[in-house]
Amino acid sequence: MRPVLTQIRAAVLRRRTQTATVVLVSLLATTVSTMALTLLVRSTQPFDDAFARVNGPHLMFHLDAARVTPEQLQATSTLPGVTAAGSPHEIALVPLQRGEEKAVFEIVGRATPGGAVDRITLRDGRWPERPGEIVLSYRGDLPALNHVTVGTHVRAVSRTGLIPFTVVGTALDVGDSMYENSIGVARAWVQPGQVAPLTDGDQVRLGYEMAYRFQRAATTDELAADRHVVEAALPPNSQLWRVTDWLSMRAGSVWLVTLLSSVILAFSVFALAAVAVVVASVVAGAVLSSYREIGIIKALGFTPREIVAIFIGQMVLPALAGAVVGIPAGALASAPILKDVASETGLPNQGFIDPVADVTIFLGTVVLVVMAALIPAIRAARTDSVRAISMGSAPAASRRSRLAGVLSWLGAPRPLSLGAGDAFARPARAILTLIALAIGIATLVFAFAFQKTLGELAGNRASYGYAQDVDVYRYPAFGDADLSALLAAQPETSSVVATRFLHVDVPGAADPAPLVGMRGDAPGLGYSARTGRWFANPGEAVVAALTARDAHLRLGDRITVTLEGKSLTLQVVGVLDDFSLNGRGFRVGWETLSAVQPAVSPNDYLVRLRAGSDAKAFAKRITASRPESLNVTATDVNQINFYTDLINGMVGGLTIVLVLVASAGVFNATLLSTRERSHDIATLKAVGMTARQIALMVGGTALVLAVTASVVGVPLGMLLTGAIFSAMFEFVGVIVDPSGTFGPGTLLLVFGAAVAVALAGSALPARWAATASVAEVLRSE
Amino acid sequence: MSWLVEMSEVSKVFTGGVRTVALDRVTLHIATGEFTAVMGASGSGKSTLLNLIAGLDRATSGRIVVDGIDLTRANESQLARYRRSRVGFVFQFFNLLSNLTVMENVMVPAELAGTPSAQARTRAGELLEELEMTGLQRSYPANISGGQRQRVAIARALINRPALVLADEPTGALDSRSGDQVMGLLDELNQRGQTILLVTHDVKLAAGHGRRVVTLRDGRVQDDARLQPQRAAEPGELLRLGAEEA
């Protein structure tokens, strides 16, 4: 064993460049993989722990009290497949106010925090025992209402005025409900019988929540089947708003990770694959360059198994050295995202060290490297020692390159055609290098398309509900006409679009879809259709992308939806990207909405201010005019910018990693090629080839590899982009067709980048070849 | 007399590991049209001398001027241009590029010098015809004999019409018949005015073809003998040269 270790140690120290290459690619790949695995495992852990502890509901129904009775709901608790069900609890979506801050909470009338399902864990205080007492759950995005303590006073905003409550406890809640504009809404609990007085039958309606656990609820298909069982037992159209399922809640608790998981996973797999091909290529090169040495050590008595161990060992050692640094680096890189996830959900922050993930990556790296090095190592073990000692070096690859011939015939400079011919002199190595390079190019294609698409989406502020400078939410106590007059009277006001958010039943769809009525110049505010046009006439609608896809709606189609029991026929004139509606629903003009709901009035006012106006000052002034009836928010795009920057940064970082690995692959290939051809290069220098021509020749090799890899890498990247985009962007409600982002300009840019990566990888070997002493090389022959 | 090669007080010291003086203050002048044979035992410094004149290596001290170009002051690009246009190199082991045909091997220096491809091809064709290699233009080095390979190497050395042909043990890897043919070619070239510098350890070869025999020993010029034109060396001369080499 000792002689083997001595050989490994000697090889690692002597082949410093190859050792450094393996250390680098291993470090980069383990960093990315550890980050991916840590995020995937750790991010859902807080939710899973909390969900198990409280016997969380697999499905939570929100039903209209006008259409279903508590008795009917109670009867569903014995349906087939239901293992546990809560009692029907009264609910209503009610704005709570503390100081100037208001937010809508789902107020639940519930006698106790315990039960067979959906148990509520109190953080502090006690459960409400009498009217006027309330328990609030944590909510990450509200500074004032989040930091309430026992004894704090809050007020519920209702049509009849402000109703005071005293906070007697705070609770940890695993799930948010999906409210009007699909923003998660936290729950608050009062004694039964206290919810109905807060409702008005219009904007604030009374409903019931009903929680279920099922025998089979591990997948979306199983959940869909469970849901059908319950729906079949309830009156039609009885849902107040959409059903919440535990898988969505879990994904929602880590939405950023869910959004990025497909990217991170794809990049991790690519990075590990690139490591495997680079290692295989390095070992193959090591075997060729130690041909004579292998013959000698075999003659000295090393067994084939020991020779395999020597070659695998000299790869495993540097790979582990890279992993020792890469794994902690990857874990550290996941820490800020895990912290962000925890602060959003209010669930306890988990450490970023995941021993299982870290050990898996460590062992996985060893297995991967052993597998990659095995075939060339076995080849080394099978070397004929007599031939190896007598020949001194591996048989040269002296096949004629057709490419070189064609280039020469086309009149390409001789150094270029010679270099091009070298690219495939060792076919196995060329293929391995092409794979590494194609992976790098594919990620470049994805990164370009992603960056462009994300930029376009982020630039379309209307798509995520940030078109306005100030958002004014009106509670019923203040009339539409009065607020409209107030806003119009402000000198900063440029335009106002008043909206009302409702739900409609869509034929064939399980969940009600949002319908937003808009009064005013919506296109002037920045709203636009991605395809088709904005609505202009009564009966016309612009439909969100996912609804259009699922309902098979095309431009010009008509669809009849049901709004509060009344039929409404809409003609599709446009399709839009709508993050704010999770990609679902319809936007219609006010005339269209009022035709079926004459009494309805807008409650959300999107205000565009004149250039140079101070949005915060405007919001403060409007709030001060009617603090109890308005919730005014100046648009803050910093949060959106934070996430787009984070996602862009992450994709950019991952792309750099894979491009570096690809570049390392080219470096290794050209280094081995120039070393094997050192004699030819010396001869060429002896007959007058300049250093620049040598560099051109080595660059020619890299160029051919880059061009060939582009042929594979670009379509692969387009394929990857399509798959990841559909996984990523549909999650946030946008259907992105990436084919539009691959114009000739982008492809040219990618090709240029690929060539640059390949040339960068070949730069050092080219320089070394150009400056090597001819006399020394020829003397050593 | 006009000197094609002027070496003045040239020394070459290798310092990697053990300090070795390969050439020690060598002064040597070679006239245009001369056929000079440099002889010496292994380690005497003859290959170092050839490499310095070829511009493949740099002197530690002294001055080397070839065809008016001061090699000791030239930069790498100038040396490359010098190698491609002023000298032609014939190696012991041919050093042909195995993945190029005979024709392409001959054309390489011309193409590197920027000669248009068609012109280079014509010139290479003429040289190969002259060297009786016409039928082998499309062959690869692996498919021809050692003597033929060396003839290809000579054609390659001549394609840019160099002022000086350097031959480093050109018959060392050949059988005696092929070696005679190659040396006959070099003689013929010299008779047409081509300056030739031959490095060999073979006394017979040096005396039989060189008009001048320079003997090196331990990096110094031990002897510089000019032989009579058009005559073979006398047995006594050969014995003397052989004894000096030993």
Interface residues (C-beta under 8 A of the other chain):
Chain A: A396 S398 R399 R400 S401 A404 S408 G411 P413 R414 P415 L418 G421 A425 H679 D680 T683 L684 K685 A686 V687 G688 M689 T690 A691 R692 Q693 S773 V774 A775 L778 R779 E781
Chain B: S47 T48 N51 A54 L56 D57 E76 S77 A80 R81 R83 R84 S85 G88 F89 F91 F93 N95 L96 L97 S98 N99 L100 T101 E104 M107 V108 P109 E111 L112 A113 S117 Y140 A142 R156 A157 N160
